[in-house]
């Protein structure tokens, strides 16, 4: 129920939907004498929000705190004086489920670095298992689960099937953590890397901690500009709105996950080791 409700509510409540809805409602009521003044507020307020949100650097400014929250773990066990890495856990979310599947090894979106970085880590850490967790985040899924696509892609990129563990039932970050913890049953002292987008890492780390799984972050797929370029205008209105939508989803997700007991903290951060 939580999964379905979250999908429906966010579709209606995401910033771009609210802005477009404001413009449409204002345009529909503008001819009404009774509602003329509030209609103008809705219409012009929505238009200004679309332009400011779409062209300004607000999205990048909001993304940066999420991306900067966790640094990559130290995996050179000799210099760090720590145990070797037991496994690499990759969160789903990089599959482009809208793309045609026929004749393609895998259809990936802009979070594809989750896959490529996982393969690079697997080659760097030849003794570590490669674990992929993710079924489908869609309300209606007709094709193969993302874990099946990931397994096929990893094998094609040279990772032996014997090194792979695929979890294909989870539909969101909380289920990623719960189902992976049950599947792997990690032992005390084992080190597991968690690979996901940097802007998604706080919610992912909080969910795994709630599941009792002590993972170490390996953020990828950075989106926000760095340095002085963070204040530059976006290249297009749709791009700016898309950034605001997904970053606000993360902030709202952190609040909802904390309120419903799905994360260990409202603003998960690094632990002292």
GISUL-V969633 format. One record per run of one state. SS is the DSSP state (helix for helix, strand for strand, loop for the rest). FROM is the first residue (numbers start at 1). TO is the last residue. If there is no record, write none. Layout:
ss=SS from=FROM to=TO
ss=SS from=FROM to=TO
This chain:
ss=loop from=1 to=1
ss=helix from=2 to=13
ss=loop from=14 to=14
ss=helix from=15 to=29
ss=loop from=30 to=35
ss=helix from=36 to=55
ss=loop from=56 to=57
ss=helix from=58 to=67
ss=loop from=68 to=76
ss=helix from=77 to=80
ss=loop from=81 to=84
ss=strand from=85 to=91
ss=loop from=92 to=94
ss=strand from=95 to=95
ss=loop from=96 to=107
ss=strand from=108 to=108
ss=loop from=109 to=112
ss=helix from=113 to=124
ss=loop from=125 to=128
ss=strand from=129 to=133
ss=loop from=134 to=145
ss=helix from=146 to=156
ss=loop from=157 to=160
ss=helix from=161 to=163
ss=strand from=164 to=167
ss=loop from=168 to=172
ss=helix from=173 to=184
ss=loop from=185 to=190
ss=strand from=191 to=197
ss=helix from=198 to=210
ss=loop from=211 to=214
ss=strand from=215 to=220
ss=loop from=221 to=226
ss=helix from=227 to=231
ss=loop from=232 to=236
ss=helix from=237 to=259
ss=loop from=260 to=273
